[in-house]
């Protein structure tokens, strides 16, 4: 496995791109950086592995133009014939009722089984293995609010550090790495995903949810599996890329080229939209880009999409 880095120049061809945990609609989302990344690649398939739009946070009526630009870039890829699979997560769980929905090259599902060069990949967000999601969802939502506030505090701290000529820090990463229970939670999450994948004879298990980018082989008494986590676009700014039979972890480096031209007056208007208006604009963006003829067959049940086309 290798780690991909940002490269200037023409678009890179990538067989499959997997991103997750973008959290559009929150203050911590690095939408400009994600737009920059999406414009730098030419994927054969795009997999959105949950928590792309943070519907939990819609009560703040915050959805800047930069965030809407991410939606536009995704829709643009689908309209150009790129299969886009939107796998639902916990922060966008409202979309789970639409599992099996297809519009051109855009598909909504709860998990995806994907054949890759003679191997099988099991792709899902991962919140199904989160105990608090199953038994104390209110605690998870409270934690999401606290996390958003921590990201805001972190941004202020990094602004001050930059002025002083010092390196940026990640408060949440420091907390996760220093608290044993957090480290144990990540390890348990990864092992649980791997154990089930091995028992089902999958070669790859691909998740998001925990904001911890990773590619590693996990073994147990029954066998082994390649565990992959696409990370997030709040702290880590990472994506998974599959090209020529090999997975790599992309890490986006922030720089001045990430700037997106935004009309301040228009951007302010987006920030003041209410929930219904945000949804209305999102649907308008999807429907106004007619998709090209599909060349990939997709069959769906209520929870799983099996991709049966050829790359």
KAGI-V182138 format. One record per pair of residues at least 24 apart in sequence whose C-alpha atoms are under 6 Angstrom apart, sorted by the first residue. I is the first residue (numbers start at 1). J is the second residue. Records with the same first field share a line. If there is no record, write none. Layout:
# KAGI-V182138
I = J / J
This chain:
# KAGI-V182138
1 = 248
2 = 248
3 = 248 / 249 / 250
4 = 249 / 250
5 = 250 / 251
6 = 252
11 = 40 / 41 / 42
12 = 41 / 42
13 = 41 / 42 / 43
14 = 43 / 243
15 = 43 / 44 / 242 / 243
16 = 43 / 44 / 45 / 46 / 241 / 242
17 = 46 / 240 / 241
18 = 47 / 239 / 240
19 = 48 / 49 / 230 / 239
20 = 48 / 49 / 50 / 208 / 232
21 = 51 / 52 / 232
22 = 52 / 232 / 233
23 = 51 / 52 / 53 / 54
24 = 53 / 54 / 67
25 = 54 / 62 / 63
28 = 151 / 234
29 = 234
30 = 233 / 234
31 = 66 / 67
32 = 258
33 = 258
35 = 70
36 = 258
44 = 82
45 = 82 / 83
46 = 84
47 = 84 / 85
48 = 85 / 86 / 87
49 = 87 / 125
50 = 87 / 88 / 89 / 125
51 = 89 / 91 / 92
54 = 91 / 92
55 = 91 / 92
56 = 91
58 = 275
61 = 272 / 273 / 274
62 = 271
63 = 270 / 271
64 = 267 / 270 / 271
65 = 267
75 = 286
78 = 105
79 = 289 / 290 / 291 / 292
81 = 292
87 = 111
89 = 125
99 = 302
100 = 300 / 302
104 = 291
109 = 304
110 = 303 / 304
111 = 304
112 = 304 / 305 / 306
113 = 306
114 = 307
119 = 203
120 = 202 / 203
121 = 203 / 204 / 205
122 = 205
123 = 205 / 206
124 = 207
125 = 207 / 208 / 209
126 = 207 / 209
198 = 225
